[in-house]
Amino acid sequence: MNLIKKTLLLVAITFSSLIYSQETEKVEKIKIGKYNYELYNKKNIQ
C-alpha cells in the first residue's frame, strides 16, 4: 500500500510540473470593468 501512494505522488508531481512549466515571453494585464485579466504570450520556438 505504501508503494502505491509513493508511485501516485511521483506521477502527480511529474505531471503538475509539466503543466505549470510554461515559457512565457510577456504578460499583459487588462482590466475590463471590474474584472482583471492576465494574458500570457508563449515564446515561439523554431
Secondary structure, 3 states (H helix, E strand, C coil): CHHHHHHHHHHHHHHHHHHHCCCEEEEEEEEECCEEEEEEEECCCC
